[in-house]
Amino acid sequence: MPLTTVRSVTTVPIFAVHGLLDGARGKGLATESWLISVLEQACIAEPLLHLEQSRVTVEQYIALFSAVKDSLDDECLGYLRGRPFRCGSFALMARSTLGARTLAAALQRVCESFALLQDDALLVPVSDGSLFGASLEMRGGPGAHADFLHGLLLRVFWRLLVWLHGGRLVPKGFDFAFEQPVHADNYPRIFSGTLRFGKSCSAVWFNASEIAKPMHRDVIALQSFLRATPGNLVGPNLNERTYSARVRTLLQQTCPEWPDLASSAQRLHMSVSALQRHLAIEGKSFQMLKDELRRDMAISRLASTRISLSDIAEELGFTGSTAFQRAFKSWTGSAPGAYRSHSLSA
């Protein structure tokens, strides 16, 4: 059975899974029975939480977000100190933008409705020369609340603005009101543009020339957008225009052939040196992308099938099962057999 599929296979690191749970933990709501319930709804095995390098599929991550949100009746997952951001609040904010003539007017409506629905944070329109954006003002000071909440709120509002604009609004950068975290190397997979840590407020920035663009979203478009939530809000930022994404897509579509660097560059209609240069600008290399994709596909296979390790090794382009097992342990800190046992226990 080949691994080739048109649907992107992507995984999420386990620290992000803990981020979905830490709001409830901080409020003492994460009882053993509650944890078992939400993990079961997402088909995530509890032992994976204790493996520092483990990962889950995007589908599992989104399912866990929904399970936590619904169980707490809080779209901010228990992180807010005051009243919860009850389920349906985001949809209400999105509906408030209908009829707005410009992106600026839509952003103002989102800010006003957000302020009415909770007490712990303000969303404020901001500008800085050639940039405009939305800034979070957390009540209790810039260090209030967890870093995860800052990232979650920025991601949700950023993607709402991009949708309101028509899907072509590209962030120029993000500010974060906390110091660079341990897992900062994962942030470019979620946020795009220039990332700046240790700022006074968390904010997302766009080109100011876009703020006055007319709005063309109607009720039908909004209904379609809301049906796609929360996946379109909390999933990874898969920018198909990057060279990294193009290489990853090519490798996934052609496996188990797994073309080398030269062949991949030829299929992408560019020279090897040009492709390497573009990937380096994005902080990637061809081998890194190949290994990340093989890791993600292996995790997906182990978590959802009982195909033999030797067959997975062959499909992923390894010379044998031993080479695959050695690589998998370097990726996740766990042998594939043990990883499968943990995953299938869900």
C-alpha positions, 0 to 999 in steps of 0.5 A: 500500500503506497503512502502517496496521497494528495492530502498533506501529512503534517504532525504537531510536537507534543509541547503544543498538545500540552498547550491545549491542556495547560489552561484546564490544568492551571484552573484545576479542571484537568481531572484524570477522568477529564484528561482520559475523555478528551484524549480519547476523543482525539485518539491520542494515547496518554503515554505520548504526553510523557515522550518529550519528542513525540508528535501527533497528527494535525487531525488529532491536534484539531480534534483535541482542541475541539474536545477541550473547548467543548468540555470547558465551554471555552474557546480560550481553553480555560486560560482566561482568568475571568469569564470563559470565552464561551463556545460560539463567541468566535462565530459571533465576532465573525458575523459582526463583520458582515456589511463592513465596507473595508478591512479597517471597519471589519477589524474595528468590529472584531475588536469591539465584539471581542471586548464585549465577550470577555474581560481579560484582554483587548484587541486594539487596531495599531499602525506603525508607518507602512504597517497596520495590525492588531495588538493584544493588551492583556489586563494584568500587565504584558506578562499576564497569561500563558505564552500559549494564549498569546499565540492562540489569539494572534493565530485566530485573529490573523487568520480571520483577517486573512479570510476577510481580506480574501485570502491574499493578506500576508503577515509582515511579522509578529511581536510576542510579549514574552521572551524567546521560548525553548521551542522557538524553532517551531514558531516559523511553522505557525507564524510567518514574516519577521518574529520578534520576542520580548516586546511590550505587546503581542501583535500581528502586522500587515502592509498598511496599503491593504487596510482600506481594501473593500470587503466582499464577504457575504453570509454564504462565504461566512457559513463556509468559513465557519464550517471549516473551523477550528481547523482553519484557525488552529492548524499549522500555517501551510503556505503553499507558496514557499519553496519548502512547501513545494519540495515537500509536496513534490516528495509526497506525491512521488514517493516511494520514488523519493527523488534526490535533490537534482531530480527534484530541482529539475521537476521544479524547473530550477537549478540545484543551486537556486533551489538550495539558496531558496531553501536556505533563506527559509531555514531549510535544506532538502535533506531536512525537508525529506526527513521531516516528511518521512517522520510525519508519514511514519507517525501517521502510519504507526498511529493508524495502521498495523502495516509492518515496520519493514513495509513502512521502511520500504515505502519511506525509502530506507534501505532496511528496517534497521535504518528506519528504526534508527532514524525514527528513534532520532526523530521521536526519542522512541523506537517505532514499535514502542511508539506504535504500542503507545499510539494504538492504545488510544 
